[in-house]
Amino acid sequence: MVESKQYLGARTSYVTFGNRVKAFLAMPERGNPPYPAAILCHERYGLVQHTLDLAAKFASYGFVGIAPDMFSRWEGDKEALHRGDILVRLSDDDIISYMGETLDHLRDRADVKHDSIAAIGICQSGEYPLLLNSVRKEIAANVVIYGGAQGFVWELRKGPCEDYHSMLKEIQAPVLGIWGEDDFVVSVDDVLRLRSSLERHRKSYEFILFPHMPHGWLNSTMPGRFRAKEADEAWRLIIDFLERVFSGAFPRDRVIWRFYSNMACDYDFSQKERVA
């Protein structure tokens, strides 16, 4: 497990709950409880430094940030996973188990606002919040960051819904989606496919496609990908979205759609490449 460091504005620790779920917990140092909360799903690498940094950043904004290790019960080579040498896919049942037990842990805490809990997925975990929200209506907001739309997520599933489109029909909370024009994993067509499905099911969303951004541009531990200015802008969008959702700006009896894109006229996904 990654050793925690000191974070400005956050008190951090590791906690264990449920069926052997280990998680990194970041509590705000300012304000008074109960606090809104964010369940942060890690990328393919497991619970690495980048995810800890993001959870602590939520705490600095006044949210309880919690990042469950979704390989807590996996007995494979964790070091190889952290290095990115291997790719491990989680079943829908495992995703719902890890995230659902994390949600239960938050709802058992007196210092958390039980009606103001968001779920955030990044890259490989992009669709995890949507999957959880399809079976757990207690999730108040979903955030998808350069994931949740790529080709493999639309394949037949072995979880509670037989396909992704059917799963999206079951979500209740609004969705914030953030992508980059130069992403080599998620194409603009993938984003539009997800948008179309949400609109077909009358689900509220706000989608933003950032110009020129590669895959992984929020990751400050990967200097080749990280884009500080745009990462700060994305954080402002995320916090603003969550605050608006929690304050009632997305009533359940209304459907709100917002889509912003800034991309080249000659956009060609086949020319997008992985940035180190």
C-alpha positions in Angstrom: 0.0 0.0 0.0 1.3 3.5 -0.9 2.6 5.4 2.1 0.5 8.5 2.7 2.2 11.9 2.7 1.2 15.2 4.3 -1.4 17.2 2.5 -2.4 20.9 3.0 -6.0 21.1 4.1 -6.5 17.4 4.6 -6.2 14.8 7.4 -5.5 11.4 5.8 -5.5 7.8 6.9 -6.2 4.3 5.7 -9.4 2.5 6.8 -10.8 -1.0 6.4 -14.4 -1.9 6.3 -16.9 -4.4 4.8 -15.5 -7.5 3.2 -11.8 -6.6 3.6 -12.1 -3.3 1.6 -9.1 -1.1 2.3 -9.4 2.6 1.4 -7.6 5.9 1.6 -9.6 8.5 3.5 -9.1 12.2 3.4 -11.0 14.5 5.8 -11.3 18.3 5.4 -9.4 20.4 7.9 -11.7 23.3 7.4 -15.4 23.8 7.9 -17.7 21.8 10.1 -19.2 18.3 9.6 -21.2 16.8 8.2 -19.4 17.2 4.9 -20.3 16.2 1.3 -18.3 13.3 0.1 -16.7 11.8 -3.1 -15.9 8.2 -3.7 -12.9 8.2 -6.0 -12.2 5.2 -8.2 -8.6 4.6 -9.1 -7.2 4.0 -12.6 -5.9 0.7 -13.9 -2.8 0.9 -11.7 -4.7 0.4 -8.5 -4.4 2.7 -5.5 -1.3 4.6 -6.5 0.0 8.1 -5.5 -2.1 9.9 -8.1 -5.3 8.6 -6.6 -4.2 9.5 -3.1 -3.4 13.1 -4.3 -6.9 13.4 -5.9 -8.7 12.2 -2.8 -6.7 14.6 -0.6 -7.5 17.4 -3.0 -11.2 16.8 -2.6 -10.7 17.2 1.2 -8.9 20.5 0.6 -12.1 21.7 -1.1 -14.3 20.7 1.9 -15.3 17.2 0.8 -14.6 13.8 2.4 -12.5 12.1 -0.2 -12.3 8.3 -0.1 -10.5 6.0 -2.5 -11.2 2.3 -2.1 -8.5 -0.1 -3.2 -10.6 -2.1 -5.7 -7.9 -4.8 -5.7 -8.1 -5.2 -1.9 -9.1 -8.9 -2.2 -7.1 -9.6 -5.4 -4.1 -11.8 -4.7 -2.1 -11.1 -7.9 1.2 -9.1 -8.3 0.3 -5.7 -6.9 3.7 -4.2 -7.8 3.3 -5.2 -11.5 -0.2 -3.7 -11.3 1.1 -0.4 -9.9 3.8 -0.2 -12.6 1.2 -0.8 -15.4 2.9 -4.1 -16.5 -0.4 -5.9 -16.3 -4.0 -5.0 -16.9 -6.7 -6.6 -14.7 -10.4 -6.1 -15.5 -12.9 -6.2 -12.6 -16.3 -7.8 -12.9 -19.4 -5.7 -12.5 -20.1 -7.6 -9.3 -16.7 -6.7 -7.9 -17.1 -3.1 -8.8 -20.5 -2.8 -7.2 -19.2 -4.7 -4.1 -16.2 -2.4 -3.6 -18.0 0.8 -4.3 -21.2 -0.2 -2.6 -19.4 -1.1 0.6 -17.6 2.3 0.4 -20.9 4.0 0.0 -22.3 2.1 3.0 -19.2 3.1 5.1 -19.8 6.8 4.2 -23.5 6.5 5.1 -22.6 5.0 8.4 -20.5 8.1 9.3 -22.0 11.0 11.3 -19.5 13.4 9.7 -20.8 12.8 6.1 -23.9 14.3 4.5 -25.7 11.2 3.4 -27.6 13.0 0.6 -24.5 14.6 -0.9 -22.3 11.7 -2.0 -20.7 11.7 -5.4 -18.9 8.9 -7.4 -15.9 9.7 -9.6 -14.3 7.4 -12.2 -11.1 8.0 -14.2 -9.9 6.2 -17.3 -10.5 2.4 -16.8 -12.9 3.2 -13.9 -14.8 5.9 -15.9 -18.0 3.8 -16.0 -17.8 2.6 -12.4 -19.9 5.5 -11.0 -22.6 4.9 -13.6 -22.6 1.2 -12.8 -22.9 1.8 -9.1 -25.6 4.4 -9.6 -27.6 2.0 -11.7 -28.2 -0.1 -8.6 -27.6 2.4 -5.8 -29.8 5.4 -6.0 -28.1 7.1 -3.0 -25.4 8.4 -5.3 -26.2 12.1 -5.9 -23.7 12.9 -8.7 -21.5 11.1 -11.2 -18.2 12.4 -12.6 -16.6 10.6 -15.5 -13.0 11.6 -16.5 -11.6 10.5 -19.8 -13.3 7.1 -19.6 -16.7 5.6 -19.5 -17.3 5.6 -23.2 -14.5 3.7 -24.9 -15.4 0.6 -27.0 -15.1 -2.2 -24.5 -17.6 -0.7 -22.1 -20.4 -1.2 -24.7 -19.7 -5.0 -24.9 -22.0 -7.5 -23.3 -21.8 -7.3 -19.5 -22.0 -10.1 -16.9 -23.4 -7.9 -14.2 -26.9 -6.7 -13.2 -27.5 -5.3 -16.7 -26.8 -7.2 -19.9 -25.5 -4.2 -21.8 -24.2 -0.7 -21.1 -27.1 1.1 -22.8 -29.6 -0.8 -20.5 -27.4 0.1 -17.5 -27.5 3.8 -18.3 -31.3 3.7 -18.3 -31.1 2.9 -14.6 -28.9 5.8 -13.4 -30.6 8.5 -11.4 -27.9 11.2 -10.8 -26.6 13.8 -13.2 -23.4 13.1 -15.0 -20.4 15.4 -15.5 -18.1 14.1 -18.3 -14.6 15.5 -19.0 -12.5 14.4 -22.0 -9.6 15.6 -24.2 -9.5 16.1 -27.9 -6.1 14.3 -28.3 -7.1 11.3 -26.1 -6.0 8.0 -27.8 -8.3 5.9 -25.7 -11.7 7.7 -25.9 -12.7 9.1 -29.3 -15.1 12.0 -29.9 -17.5 9.4 -31.5 -17.3 7.4 -28.2 -18.3 10.6 -26.3 -21.2 11.2 -28.7 -22.4 7.6 -28.3 -22.5 8.1 -24.6 -24.2 11.4 -25.0 -26.8 9.9 -27.3 -27.6 7.1 -24.9 -28.1 9.5 -22.0 -30.4 11.7 -24.1 -32.4 8.7 -25.2 -33.0 7.8 -21.6 -33.6 11.4 -20.6 -30.7 11.6 -18.2 -29.1 14.9 -17.2 -25.5 15.5 -18.1 -22.8 18.1 -18.7 -20.0 17.1 -21.1 -16.8 19.1 -21.8 -14.3 18.2 -24.5 -11.0 20.1 -23.8 -8.9 21.1 -26.9 -5.5 19.4 -27.4 -5.6 17.4 -24.2 -4.0 13.9 -24.2 -5.2 10.9 -22.2 -4.3 11.3 -18.5 -3.8 15.1 -18.5 -4.9 15.4 -14.8 -2.2 13.1 -13.6 0.6 15.2 -12.1 2.7 12.1 -11.5 3.1 11.7 -15.2 4.9 14.9 -16.4 4.6 14.0 -20.1 0.8 14.0 -19.9 0.1 16.5 -17.1 -1.4 19.9 -18.2 -1.4 22.1 -15.1 -3.6 25.0 -16.5 -6.3 22.7 -17.9 -6.2 20.4 -14.8 -7.0 23.4 -12.6 -9.8 24.4 -14.9 -11.2 20.8 -14.8 -11.0 20.8 -11.0 -13.0 24.1 -10.9 -15.6 22.5 -13.2 -15.9 19.4 -11.0 -16.3 21.3 -7.7 -18.8 23.7 -9.3 -20.8 20.8 -10.7 -20.9 19.0 -7.3 -21.9 22.1 -5.4 -24.7 22.8 -7.9 -26.0 19.2 -7.8 -25.9 19.2 -4.0 -27.7 22.5 -3.8 -30.6 21.2 -5.9 -29.7 22.6 -9.4 -30.7 19.3 -11.1 -34.2 18.5 -9.9 -35.3 14.9 -10.5 -38.4 16.0 -12.6 -36.3 18.0 -15.1 -33.7 16.8 -17.7 -30.7 19.1 -18.3 -28.3 18.7 -21.1 -25.1 20.7 -21.7 -22.4 19.9 -24.2 -19.3 22.0 -24.9 -16.6 20.9 -27.4 -13.6 22.6 -28.8 -12.0 20.4 -31.5 -10.3 20.7 -34.9 -12.4 20.5 -38.0 -10.1 17.8 -39.4 -10.2 15.7 -36.1 -8.9 12.2 -36.8 -8.9 9.7 -33.9 -6.7 7.3 -35.8 -3.9 9.8 -35.6 -4.0 10.1 -31.8 -1.1 8.6 -29.9 -0.2 7.6 -26.4 1.8 10.3 -24.6 4.4 9.0 -22.2 
